[in-house]
């Protein structure tokens, strides 16, 4: 603001001071003439007084309280021409109530650790019972596969007392399907082949996949469709490294581990795709094949992730391999010095969120450490979405060569990638970064190496999201759960994202606006959960010993939307402590969970 100098006038257009002259000596209509200056001062004073009166008047206008209600206020705004936006979702979420829980295992260690993996099935239309499978960690690194039925009463609440009467020949005690799984990393179900797909993050020279098929009862049998505790297991491993064209010098030094898995749709000839720390595998029939040529640059001696740290510890216990005392890990001081100078030390190459080197050509992102996988809804039979370190999302077309795959960059490592609608891709990562992208707005051109580009591939670039979620909070937990309740119809439409927060709570977000949707029942998750010692590195959800210094909230790892047989509305299942809790729209009458409010 310019200073008022007595006897001078400041011209806003010319940005100069002019001496105020008498109107008799000043030019005609000169702005610095005395009478013109006085007239403008009076006009400015009247305009300021008018503005102050409008401000005071506006303070007396208050928003009607009814407009704050999601249901009534939303429809009133609609009558005045405003769009619905999230009003239908907000109205539906007002009726969500807790509907009971299923305790998958007894009290003990599981009470301080949330289930990391969970699957809820809804195919039993014969008896109407749901089925839940979960992973119970009996130790920080070993787990059991546990299953249980989900009985419900007329109010859609989990009720074992009524189920014992209506299903007399069914045992509703949780069943242990298998024991001793070492470092499980994912649990998925492939409906066309009726197989569960379990992967392990244990570092090994071969990557394996465990398939589990539950026993199915006859149609005229009064028992449930799935007979728990009677399944069969099959282990599938990758073929020999030498048959994949890997050099013998690298095959013995590169340890691999499965990080995630995604079941294929019924239209695909694949059963699933498996993400590893060196690329992507696909399962066709009973054979695992490399979808991406595996990278031979990830050595366990330079990997500081939790899996490889455990692998080195086990190798030292066995007295060989890649332990600190072995010749393979020692190397020469000169070579270690060169690695430090070139930026290839443990802190660069070893971090599972950073695998780039300034002096080496950057490989295809899908050949690196895979964090999440999903099939693209527009072409689910052949196109896979893969998120990899440090923060890339690759569009992998299995019909095209690797050079024609495209990738775009999110602003943080993507721990969950999901296909939304025909062209949408939801990327949720750490550093509070979750965004929705449209593949039609992302450039697509073949990869080629430009020597003047510093070794970078030409189609790796940042993409502009079409929607962001500013209220999403996950600073650095790689195991935080997420699931999508997709909407029917084309485009993105109305949909809900359930995402675990790093404070132990669960938040619901709209796929149409990116705003957080309030739901009293879901917002209360994690509020009363006790804090536990700090989890293991990279947020895997395990618990340290009693010597941990600080306490941290228990982050929810398992979230799933599912519509059980006979239900009209989908339910949200949350793995919390040793139980799987159900949240549904309140239906029926006489419900202890608050359904009587909707009579």
C-alpha positions as CSV (number, residue, x, y, z in Angstrom):
1,X,0.0,0.0,0.0
2,X,1.3,3.4,-1.0
3,X,1.9,6.1,1.6
4,X,-0.4,9.2,1.7
5,X,1.9,12.2,1.4
6,X,0.1,15.5,2.3
7,X,-0.3,17.7,-0.8
8,X,0.4,14.9,-3.2
9,X,-1.8,12.5,-5.2
10,X,-0.7,9.0,-6.2
11,X,-1.9,7.8,-9.6
12,X,-2.5,4.0,-9.6
13,X,-2.2,3.6,-13.3
14,X,1.0,5.6,-13.8
15,X,2.4,4.6,-10.4
16,X,3.6,8.1,-9.7
17,X,3.0,10.9,-7.2
18,X,1.6,14.3,-8.5
19,X,1.4,17.5,-6.6
20,X,-2.2,18.6,-6.0
21,X,-2.9,21.8,-7.9
22,X,-5.7,24.3,-7.8
23,X,-8.3,23.6,-10.4
24,X,-7.7,27.0,-12.0
25,X,-4.0,26.2,-12.8
26,X,-4.3,22.4,-13.4
27,X,-5.1,21.0,-16.9
28,X,-8.7,20.2,-17.7
29,X,-10.0,17.0,-15.9
30,X,-6.6,16.4,-14.5
31,X,-6.8,13.7,-11.7
32,X,-4.5,15.8,-9.4
33,X,-6.7,18.8,-9.6
34,X,-7.9,19.7,-6.1
35,X,-11.7,19.3,-6.7
36,X,-11.2,15.9,-8.4
37,X,-9.0,14.6,-5.5
38,X,-11.7,15.7,-3.0
39,X,-14.5,14.1,-5.1
40,X,-12.6,10.8,-5.3
41,X,-11.9,10.8,-1.5
42,X,-15.7,11.2,-0.8
43,X,-16.5,8.4,-3.3
44,X,-14.0,6.0,-1.7
45,X,-15.3,6.8,1.8
46,X,-18.9,6.0,0.7
47,X,-17.8,2.8,-1.0
48,X,-15.9,1.6,2.1
49,X,-18.9,2.5,4.3
50,X,-21.2,0.5,2.0
51,X,-18.9,-2.5,2.1
52,X,-18.8,-2.5,5.9
53,X,-22.6,-2.4,6.0
54,X,-22.8,-5.4,3.7
55,X,-20.4,-7.3,6.0
56,X,-22.4,-6.5,9.1
57,X,-25.6,-7.6,7.2
58,X,-24.1,-10.9,6.1
59,X,-23.2,-11.8,9.6
60,X,-26.9,-11.9,10.4
61,X,-27.6,-14.5,7.7
62,X,-27.1,-18.0,9.1
63,X,-27.2,-21.3,7.3
64,X,-30.3,-23.3,8.1
65,X,-29.5,-26.3,10.4
66,X,-31.5,-28.6,8.2
67,X,-28.9,-28.1,5.4
68,X,-26.3,-29.8,7.6
69,X,-28.2,-33.0,7.5
70,X,-26.9,-35.3,4.7
71,X,-30.4,-36.6,3.8
72,X,-32.8,-33.6,4.1
73,X,-30.2,-31.0,3.3
74,X,-28.9,-32.9,0.3
75,X,-32.3,-33.1,-1.3
76,X,-33.1,-29.4,-0.6
77,X,-29.8,-28.4,-2.2
78,X,-30.8,-30.6,-5.2
79,X,-34.1,-28.6,-5.5
80,X,-32.1,-25.4,-5.8
81,X,-30.0,-26.8,-8.7
82,X,-26.9,-28.0,-6.8
83,X,-25.6,-31.5,-7.9
84,X,-26.0,-34.5,-5.7
85,X,-22.3,-35.2,-5.4
86,X,-21.8,-37.5,-2.4
87,X,-25.3,-37.1,-0.9
88,X,-26.5,-40.6,-1.7
89,X,-23.3,-42.1,-0.3
90,X,-23.5,-40.0,2.8
91,X,-27.1,-41.0,3.3
92,X,-26.2,-44.7,3.0
93,X,-23.3,-44.4,5.4
94,X,-25.5,-42.9,8.0
95,X,-27.1,-46.3,8.4
96,X,-23.9,-48.3,8.8
97,X,-23.8,-50.1,12.1
98,X,-21.5,-52.7,13.7
99,X,-23.0,-56.2,13.2
100,X,-20.8,-58.4,15.4
101,X,-17.5,-60.1,15.0
102,X,-15.9,-63.5,14.6
103,X,-12.9,-64.4,16.8
104,X,-10.6,-66.5,14.6
105,X,-8.2,-67.6,17.4
106,X,-7.9,-67.6,21.1
107,X,-6.4,-64.9,23.3
108,X,-2.7,-64.4,23.2
109,X,-0.2,-62.9,20.8
110,X,-2.9,-62.4,18.2
111,X,-4.7,-59.8,20.4
112,X,-1.9,-57.3,19.9
113,X,-1.5,-57.9,16.1
114,X,-4.2,-57.3,13.5
115,X,-4.7,-59.9,10.8
116,X,-2.5,-59.0,7.9
117,X,-4.4,-61.0,5.3
118,X,-8.1,-61.9,5.2
119,X,-10.6,-63.2,2.6
120,X,-14.4,-63.3,3.0
121,X,-16.3,-65.6,0.5
122,X,-20.0,-65.3,-0.5
123,X,-20.6,-68.3,-2.8
124,X,-22.6,-70.5,-0.4
125,X,-26.1,-69.8,-1.7
126,X,-27.3,-73.2,-0.4
127,X,-27.1,-72.4,3.3
128,X,-26.4,-68.7,3.1
129,X,-23.3,-68.9,5.3
130,X,-20.3,-66.7,4.6
131,X,-16.8,-68.0,5.0
132,X,-13.8,-66.1,6.3
133,X,-10.1,-67.1,6.0
134,X,-7.4,-65.3,8.0
135,X,-3.7,-65.4,8.8
136,X,-2.9,-65.9,12.5
137,X,0.7,-65.1,13.4
138,X,1.8,-67.6,16.1
139,X,5.2,-65.9,16.1
140,X,6.6,-62.7,14.5
141,X,7.5,-64.7,11.4
142,X,5.3,-67.9,11.4
143,X,1.6,-68.0,10.8
144,X,-1.4,-70.4,10.5
145,X,-4.2,-70.3,8.0
146,X,-7.5,-70.2,10.0
147,X,-11.1,-70.4,8.7
148,X,-14.6,-70.0,10.1
149,X,-18.2,-69.7,9.0
150,X,-20.1,-66.4,9.2
151,X,-23.6,-67.2,10.6
152,X,-26.2,-64.4,10.7
153,X,-29.7,-63.8,12.1
154,X,-32.7,-62.0,10.6
155,X,-31.2,-58.6,11.5
156,X,-28.0,-59.4,9.5
157,X,-26.0,-59.7,12.7
158,X,-23.4,-62.3,13.3
159,X,-25.1,-64.8,15.7
160,X,-23.6,-68.1,16.6
161,X,-26.4,-69.0,19.0
162,X,-29.1,-69.0,16.4
163,X,-26.8,-70.8,13.9
164,X,-26.3,-73.7,16.2
165,X,-30.0,-74.4,16.1
166,X,-30.6,-73.8,12.4
167,X,-27.4,-75.7,11.3
168,X,-27.2,-78.6,13.7
169,X,-24.7,-80.6,11.6
170,X,-22.2,-77.8,11.2
171,X,-19.3,-77.1,13.5
172,X,-18.9,-73.3,14.0
173,X,-15.6,-73.5,15.8
174,X,-12.7,-71.9,13.9
175,X,-10.6,-74.4,12.0
176,X,-6.8,-74.4,11.4
177,X,-6.4,-75.2,7.8
178,X,-2.6,-75.3,7.8
179,X,0.3,-74.4,10.2
180,X,3.8,-73.1,9.9
181,X,3.6,-70.7,7.0
182,X,6.8,-68.7,7.0
183,X,6.5,-65.0,6.3
184,X,3.2,-65.0,4.3
185,X,2.9,-62.0,2.1
186,X,-0.6,-62.3,0.4
187,X,-3.7,-64.4,0.5
188,X,-6.0,-64.2,-2.5
189,X,-8.8,-66.4,-4.0
190,X,-9.2,-67.4,-7.6
191,X,-12.9,-68.3,-8.1
192,X,-12.7,-69.9,-11.6
193,X,-10.2,-72.5,-10.4
194,X,-11.5,-72.6,-6.8
195,X,-8.0,-72.1,-5.4
196,X,-6.6,-69.9,-2.7
197,X,-3.2,-68.4,-3.6
198,X,-0.7,-67.9,-0.8
199,X,2.7,-66.3,-1.3
200,X,5.7,-66.1,1.0
201,X,8.2,-63.3,1.3
202,X,10.9,-65.7,2.6
203,X,14.1,-65.0,0.6
204,X,15.1,-68.0,-1.6
205,X,16.6,-68.9,-4.9
206,X,13.2,-70.0,-6.2
207,X,9.9,-68.2,-5.8
208,X,7.1,-70.5,-4.8
209,X,3.3,-70.3,-4.7
210,X,1.1,-72.4,-2.4
211,X,-2.4,-73.3,-3.7
212,X,-5.2,-74.4,-1.4
213,X,-8.5,-75.8,-2.6
214,X,-11.3,-76.1,0.0
215,X,-13.4,-79.2,-0.2
216,X,-16.9,-78.7,-1.7
217,X,-19.9,-80.6,-0.5
218,X,-22.6,-82.1,-2.7
219,X,-25.6,-80.0,-3.8
220,X,-28.0,-82.3,-1.9
221,X,-25.9,-82.3,1.2
222,X,-27.3,-80.3,4.1
223,X,-23.8,-79.1,5.1
224,X,-22.4,-75.8,3.9
225,X,-20.9,-75.6,0.4
226,X,-17.4,-75.3,1.7
227,X,-16.3,-77.9,4.2
228,X,-13.7,-76.2,6.4
229,X,-10.6,-78.1,7.6
230,X,-10.7,-80.5,4.7
231,X,-8.8,-78.7,1.9
232,X,-5.9,-79.9,-0.2
233,X,-2.6,-78.0,-0.7
234,X,-0.3,-77.9,-3.8
235,X,3.0,-76.1,-4.0
236,X,4.2,-74.6,-7.3
237,X,7.8,-73.3,-7.7
238,X,9.5,-71.4,-10.5
239,X,11.5,-73.4,-13.0
240,X,15.2,-73.7,-12.8
241,X,17.0,-70.4,-13.2
242,X,19.3,-71.7,-15.9
243,X,16.4,-72.6,-18.1
244,X,15.3,-68.9,-18.0
245,X,18.5,-67.7,-19.5
246,X,20.0,-66.4,-16.4
247,X,23.8,-66.3,-16.2
248,X,25.1,-68.9,-13.8
249,X,27.2,-66.2,-12.1
250,X,24.1,-64.4,-11.0
251,X,21.7,-67.2,-10.4
252,X,23.4,-68.2,-7.1
253,X,23.7,-64.7,-5.8
254,X,20.2,-63.3,-6.4
255,X,17.7,-64.2,-3.8
256,X,14.0,-63.7,-4.6
257,X,10.8,-63.4,-2.5
258,X,7.2,-63.1,-3.4
259,X,5.7,-59.8,-2.3
260,X,2.1,-59.8,-3.6
261,X,-0.4,-61.7,-5.7
262,X,-3.4,-60.8,-7.8
263,X,-6.0,-63.4,-9.1
264,X,-6.9,-63.2,-12.7
265,X,-10.5,-62.8,-14.0
266,X,-12.3,-65.7,-15.6
267,X,-11.7,-64.3,-19.1
268,X,-7.9,-64.6,-18.7
269,X,-5.9,-67.7,-19.5
270,X,-3.8,-66.9,-16.5
271,X,-4.6,-68.0,-13.0
272,X,-2.8,-65.1,-11.3
273,X,0.2,-62.9,-11.4
274,X,2.8,-62.9,-8.6
275,X,4.9,-59.9,-7.7
276,X,8.4,-60.5,-6.5
277,X,11.5,-58.4,-5.6
278,X,12.9,-59.0,-9.1
279,X,9.8,-58.8,-11.4
280,X,6.4,-60.4,-12.1
281,X,5.5,-64.1,-12.5
282,X,2.3,-65.5,-14.0
283,X,0.6,-68.8,-13.3
284,X,-0.8,-70.6,-16.3
285,X,-2.3,-73.9,-15.4
286,X,0.2,-75.3,-12.9
287,X,3.3,-73.6,-14.3
288,X,4.9,-70.4,-13.0
289,X,6.5,-68.3,-15.8
290,X,8.4,-65.0,-15.7
291,X,6.2,-62.3,-17.2
292,X,9.0,-59.8,-16.9
293,X,12.6,-60.9,-17.5
294,X,13.9,-61.0,-13.9
295,X,16.4,-58.5,-12.8
296,X,19.8,-59.8,-11.8
297,X,20.9,-56.6,-10.0
298,X,19.2,-57.2,-6.6
299,X,21.8,-58.9,-4.5
300,X,20.8,-59.9,-0.9
301,X,24.0,-58.4,0.5
302,X,22.8,-55.0,-0.7
303,X,19.2,-55.3,0.3
304,X,18.2,-53.8,3.7
305,X,14.5,-54.8,3.5
306,X,13.0,-56.9,6.2
307,X,12.9,-60.1,4.1
308,X,16.5,-60.0,3.1
309,X,17.7,-59.1,6.6
310,X,15.9,-62.2,7.8
311,X,17.5,-64.2,5.0
312,X,20.9,-63.1,6.1
313,X,20.2,-64.0,9.7
314,X,19.0,-67.5,8.7
315,X,22.1,-67.9,6.5
316,X,24.4,-67.0,9.4
317,X,22.6,-69.5,11.6
318,X,23.2,-72.2,8.9
319,X,26.8,-71.2,8.8
320,X,27.2,-70.2,5.2
321,X,25.6,-68.4,2.3
322,X,25.5,-64.6,2.6
323,X,26.3,-64.1,6.2
324,X,28.6,-61.3,7.3
325,X,31.5,-63.8,7.8
326,X,31.2,-65.3,4.3
327,X,33.5,-64.4,1.5
328,X,30.6,-63.4,-0.7
329,X,29.5,-60.5,1.5
330,X,33.0,-59.2,2.4
331,X,34.4,-58.2,-1.0
332,X,37.3,-55.9,-1.2
333,X,37.6,-52.5,0.4
334,X,38.3,-51.0,-3.0
335,X,35.1,-52.3,-4.5
336,X,33.1,-51.1,-1.5
337,X,34.7,-47.7,-1.9
338,X,33.7,-47.6,-5.6
339,X,30.1,-48.5,-4.6
340,X,30.0,-45.6,-2.1
341,X,31.4,-43.2,-4.6
342,X,28.9,-44.2,-7.3
343,X,25.9,-44.1,-4.9
344,X,25.3,-47.8,-4.9
345,X,25.7,-48.4,-1.2
346,X,23.2,-50.2,1.0
347,X,21.1,-47.2,1.7
348,X,20.5,-46.7,-2.1
349,X,20.2,-50.1,-3.7
350,X,19.0,-51.9,-0.6
351,X,16.0,-49.8,0.3
352,X,12.9,-51.5,-1.2
353,X,11.5,-48.0,-1.9
354,X,14.6,-46.7,-3.8
355,X,16.3,-48.7,-6.5
356,X,17.8,-46.2,-8.8
357,X,21.5,-45.5,-9.6
358,X,22.7,-42.2,-11.2
359,X,25.3,-43.9,-13.4
360,X,23.3,-46.9,-14.6
361,X,20.4,-47.1,-17.2
362,X,17.1,-47.3,-15.4
363,X,15.4,-50.6,-16.1
364,X,11.7,-51.1,-16.7
365,X,9.9,-50.5,-13.4
366,X,8.0,-53.8,-13.7
367,X,11.3,-55.7,-13.5
368,X,12.0,-54.4,-10.0
369,X,10.5,-54.7,-6.5
370,X,6.8,-55.1,-7.0
371,X,4.5,-53.7,-4.3
372,X,1.0,-54.2,-5.7
373,X,-0.8,-55.8,-8.6
374,X,-4.2,-55.6,-10.2
375,X,-5.9,-56.4,-13.5
376,X,-7.1,-53.5,-15.6
377,X,-10.9,-53.5,-15.8
378,X,-11.0,-52.3,-19.5
379,X,-9.0,-55.4,-20.7
380,X,-8.8,-57.7,-17.7
381,X,-7.6,-60.8,-19.6
382,X,-4.3,-59.3,-20.8
383,X,-3.4,-56.0,-19.1
384,X,-1.9,-55.9,-15.6
385,X,-1.3,-52.8,-13.4
386,X,1.9,-53.1,-11.3
387,X,3.3,-50.7,-8.8
388,X,7.0,-50.9,-8.1
389,X,9.7,-49.0,-6.3
390,X,10.5,-46.3,-6.0
391,X,7.1,-44.8,-7.1
392,X,6.2,-46.1,-10.5
393,X,2.9,-47.6,-11.8
394,X,3.4,-49.8,-14.9
395,X,0.7,-50.8,-17.4
396,X,1.8,-54.3,-18.4
397,X,0.3,-55.6,-21.6
398,X,1.0,-59.3,-21.8
399,X,0.5,-59.4,-25.5
400,X,3.2,-56.7,-26.2
401,X,6.9,-56.8,-25.7
402,X,8.5,-55.2,-22.7
403,X,9.7,-52.2,-24.7
404,X,6.1,-51.2,-25.4
405,X,4.9,-51.2,-21.8
406,X,4.2,-47.8,-20.3
407,X,4.7,-46.4,-16.8
408,X,3.9,-43.2,-14.9
409,X,5.1,-41.9,-11.7
410,X,3.2,-41.3,-8.5
411,X,4.6,-38.9,-5.9
412,X,5.3,-41.6,-3.4
413,X,5.8,-45.4,-3.4
414,X,2.5,-47.0,-4.3
415,X,1.5,-49.8,-1.8
416,X,-2.0,-50.3,-3.4
417,X,-2.9,-50.0,-7.1
418,X,-6.5,-50.6,-8.1
419,X,-8.4,-50.5,-11.4
420,X,-11.4,-48.1,-11.1
421,X,-14.0,-48.1,-13.9
422,X,-12.8,-48.5,-17.5
423,X,-9.8,-46.2,-17.5
424,X,-9.2,-45.2,-13.9
425,X,-6.2,-46.2,-11.7
426,X,-6.2,-45.6,-8.0
427,X,-2.7,-45.3,-6.5
428,X,-2.4,-45.2,-2.7
429,X,1.0,-44.8,-1.2
430,X,2.9,-43.5,1.8
431,X,3.6,-39.9,2.5
432,X,-0.2,-39.3,2.6
433,X,-0.4,-39.7,-1.1
434,X,-3.5,-41.2,-2.8
435,X,-4.7,-40.1,-6.2
436,X,-6.9,-41.3,-9.1
437,X,-5.4,-41.3,-12.6
438,X,-7.0,-41.6,-16.0
439,X,-5.0,-43.7,-18.4
440,X,-6.5,-41.8,-21.4
441,X,-4.6,-38.7,-20.3
442,X,-1.2,-40.5,-19.9
443,X,1.1,-40.5,-22.9
444,X,2.0,-43.8,-24.4
445,X,5.1,-44.4,-26.5
446,X,7.7,-47.2,-26.6
447,X,10.6,-47.1,-24.3
448,X,14.0,-46.2,-25.8
449,X,17.3,-45.4,-24.3
450,X,18.5,-41.8,-24.9
451,X,22.3,-41.5,-24.1
452,X,21.8,-37.8,-23.4
453,X,18.9,-38.3,-21.0
454,X,21.1,-39.6,-18.2
455,X,20.1,-43.2,-18.6
456,X,16.4,-42.7,-18.1
457,X,13.7,-44.3,-20.2
458,X,11.6,-41.9,-22.3
459,X,8.2,-43.0,-21.1
460,X,8.8,-42.8,-17.4
461,X,7.2,-39.5,-16.4
462,X,5.0,-37.9,-13.8
463,X,1.3,-38.0,-14.5
464,X,-1.3,-35.4,-13.4
465,X,-4.1,-37.1,-11.3
466,X,-7.7,-36.3,-12.1
467,X,-8.6,-36.6,-8.4
468,X,-6.7,-36.4,-5.1
469,X,-7.6,-37.4,-1.6
470,X,-6.3,-34.6,0.7
471,X,-7.5,-36.2,3.9
472,X,-5.7,-39.5,3.4
473,X,-3.2,-40.2,6.1
474,X,-0.5,-42.8,5.9
475,X,3.0,-41.5,6.5
476,X,5.0,-44.6,6.1
477,X,3.2,-47.9,6.8
478,X,3.6,-50.3,3.8
479,X,1.0,-52.8,5.2
480,X,-2.0,-50.5,5.7
481,X,-5.1,-52.1,4.3
482,X,-7.3,-50.8,1.4
483,X,-10.3,-51.9,-0.5
484,X,-12.8,-50.4,-3.1
485,X,-16.5,-50.7,-3.3
486,X,-16.9,-50.2,-7.0
487,X,-20.0,-48.6,-8.5
488,X,-22.0,-50.1,-11.3
489,X,-22.1,-48.4,-14.6
490,X,-19.5,-46.7,-16.8
491,X,-16.9,-44.2,-15.8
492,X,-15.8,-43.7,-12.2
493,X,-19.4,-43.2,-11.0
494,X,-20.1,-43.4,-7.3
495,X,-17.7,-45.6,-5.3
496,X,-16.1,-45.8,-1.9
497,X,-12.5,-46.4,-0.9
498,X,-11.9,-47.9,2.6
499,X,-8.4,-47.1,3.6
500,X,-6.5,-47.7,6.9
501,X,-4.9,-44.7,8.5
502,X,-1.5,-44.7,10.2
503,X,-3.2,-43.7,13.5
504,X,-5.1,-47.1,13.7
505,X,-8.4,-45.8,12.3
506,X,-10.2,-46.5,9.0
507,X,-11.5,-43.8,6.7
508,X,-14.0,-43.9,3.9
509,X,-13.4,-41.7,0.8
510,X,-15.5,-40.9,-2.2
511,X,-14.3,-41.8,-5.7
512,X,-16.3,-39.0,-7.2
513,X,-15.1,-36.0,-5.1
514,X,-12.0,-37.3,-3.1
515,X,-13.6,-36.1,0.1
516,X,-13.7,-38.1,3.3
517,X,-17.1,-39.5,4.0
518,X,-18.2,-39.6,7.6
519,X,-19.6,-42.8,9.1
520,X,-19.9,-43.0,12.9
521,X,-19.5,-46.7,13.1
522,X,-16.4,-46.9,10.9
523,X,-14.8,-43.7,12.3
524,X,-14.8,-45.4,15.7
525,X,-12.5,-48.2,14.6
526,X,-9.2,-48.1,16.4
527,X,-10.2,-45.3,18.8
528,X,-10.1,-47.6,21.8
529,X,-7.3,-49.9,20.6
530,X,-4.3,-49.9,22.9
531,X,-0.9,-48.8,21.6
532,X,1.7,-51.5,21.2
533,X,5.4,-51.4,20.7
534,X,6.7,-50.1,17.4
535,X,6.1,-52.5,14.4
536,X,8.8,-54.0,12.4
537,X,10.5,-52.0,9.6
538,X,8.3,-51.2,6.6
539,X,5.1,-51.5,8.5
540,X,4.6,-55.3,8.2
541,X,2.6,-55.3,11.4
542,X,4.7,-57.6,13.6
543,X,5.5,-56.7,17.2
544,X,8.9,-56.3,18.8
545,X,9.7,-57.7,22.2
546,X,9.0,-56.0,25.5
547,X,12.2,-54.0,25.2
548,X,10.8,-51.6,22.6
549,X,11.1,-48.1,23.8
550,X,8.1,-46.4,22.3
551,X,4.5,-47.3,21.5
552,X,2.6,-46.9,18.2
553,X,-1.0,-47.5,17.1
554,X,-1.9,-50.8,15.5
555,X,-2.5,-50.1,11.9
556,X,-5.4,-52.1,10.2
557,X,-4.0,-54.5,7.6
558,X,-7.1,-56.4,6.4
559,X,-10.1,-54.6,4.8
560,X,-12.7,-56.1,2.4
561,X,-16.1,-55.2,1.0
562,X,-18.3,-58.2,0.4
563,X,-22.0,-58.9,-0.1
564,X,-22.9,-62.1,1.7
565,X,-25.6,-64.5,0.4
566,X,-29.1,-63.1,0.9
567,X,-27.9,-59.6,1.7
568,X,-29.1,-56.5,-0.2
569,X,-26.2,-54.2,0.8
570,X,-22.5,-54.9,0.9
571,X,-20.7,-55.1,4.2
572,X,-17.3,-53.9,5.3
573,X,-15.1,-56.6,7.1
574,X,-12.3,-55.3,9.2
575,X,-9.6,-57.5,10.8
576,X,-8.9,-56.0,14.2
577,X,-7.1,-57.9,16.9
578,X,-8.0,-61.5,16.9
579,X,-11.4,-60.9,15.4
580,X,-13.0,-60.0,12.0
581,X,-15.7,-57.4,12.5
582,X,-18.6,-56.8,10.2
583,X,-20.1,-53.4,9.4
584,X,-23.4,-53.3,7.5
585,X,-26.4,-51.1,6.7
586,X,-28.9,-51.4,9.5
587,X,-31.9,-53.5,8.4
588,X,-34.6,-55.4,10.2
589,X,-36.0,-54.5,13.6
590,X,-35.1,-55.1,17.2
591,X,-31.4,-54.9,16.6
592,X,-29.1,-54.3,19.5
593,X,-26.7,-52.5,17.2
594,X,-29.1,-49.7,16.4
595,X,-31.3,-51.0,13.6
596,X,-34.4,-49.9,15.5
597,X,-33.5,-46.3,14.6
598,X,-34.5,-47.0,11.0
599,X,-38.0,-48.4,11.7
